[in-house]
């Protein structure tokens, strides 16, 4: 009986309750948060680096565009000679007291993003190696990415033609072979700080038909960066 009573009095212990501390974090959950934060930081860093690279590329392109100087070009569009007449005996006759003039339509093309400024310019006309006329172009500028057209007036001296030995034979052939030379010295200013000197040269061969007074020209331009 005693054993039976003792067995009834012995009761199994209740299982111990498992309590988590308030400052305890599951290692698996903690590792997941760290990985997410690390990814966010990597994406932010990658975005900043990409933005900086894009800004640097844009700056390089702008600087290269602004500082890259392209050669301006010069062109003779047309030539007209007014009031130049020759007699059969080889003398020169002008209409009335008016001056004999050569009108030249010249254009300067500036492909740069900066203006091309030039000083006073002279155009010389040659016949038989003799300077028979000169015209002057005042200083000016060809704006950025624009073409400047100029009308150049050259006053020809009829007396200078008479000094050329081949004049009589040229009158008989009804054709005069002349030439012109133009030189333009200018500068291209970069960012209002740096300057690049440019020299434009143009040589033209001019054929004047005495009968029709028509003019044909063939020109060659050259640009030099100094």
Secondary structure, DSSP 8 states (H G I E B T S, - for coil): -HHHHHHHH------------TT---HHHHHHHHHHHHHHHHHHHHHHHHHHHHHHHHHHHHHHHHH-----EEEEEEEEEES-EE-TTS-EE-STT--EEEEEEEEEEE-SSS-EEE--EEEEEEETTEEEEEEEE--EEE-TTEEEEEEEEEEE-HHHHHT-TTHHHHHHTTEEEEEEEEEEEEEEEETTTEEEEEEEEEEEEEEEETTT--EEEEEEEEEEE-
